[in-house]
Amino acid sequence: MTAATFSHSCETKLRELWDAQGVEVHISTAPPMVAGPYTTDGMRCPHGITYWWEPTGEQIAAWVRDGVQ
């Protein structure tokens, strides 16, 4: 069984955690092509799938607009 056919809710739970903090992120099972200031190591879920997340461009723009450091 591949990751594409295996159904679980880990990505949904990650998104809910970030949403609860008011942070808009892009979540992917592929590592970022370019490491940026918000790039972190991937996190492997209990089902063996590794997820990476980074704030969206819109989120970064909002932080800049609001002076968040």
N, C-alpha and C positions, 0 to 999 in steps of 0.2 A: 504494500500500500504506500503510495506517495503522499507527500505533504499536501499536494493539491486535492487529493481525494479523501484525506483524513479530516474529519470535522471535529473541531473543538472550539472553545470560546476564549482562548488566551489573548488573541488580538483584540477582541471586544473588551476584555477586562483591562488590558493596557490602555486602550482608548478611554475607557470610563475613568481610570485613575488620573490621566492627564486632563480630561475634561473637568473633573472635580476640582482641579487646581487652576482652571481657567487658562490652560495652555493648549494651543492648537499645534498638533504634531503630525508629521508624516511617519507612518509606521510601515516597515517593509521587512520582507524575509531575505532581501538582498542587501549586502553591505553598501554603504555610500560609495559612489565612484570617486569622490574627492573628499578628503578629510578637511573639515572646516572647524571653526571655533566651538561648535556645539556637538561635534562628532564624539561619540563614546563607543566603548566596546559593545558588541551585541549581547543580548541576554537570551539564554536558552531556557525555554519553558519546560515543564515536566514531560511534555510530549516529544521532546527532542528537536524542536524547531527553534532556530535562533532568530530573534527579532532585533532590528535596529530602529531607533527613532531619533528624529531631529525636529526642531521647531520649523514650521512652515515659513516661507518668506514673508507672508502677511503677519505672522506672529512676531518675527524679528522687527519688521517695520513698526508694529504697534509698540514694541518695547523701546525702540529708538524715539518714536514720537512722544512717549510717556516718560522718557528719561530713565528707564529701568536699567540698572547696571548689574 
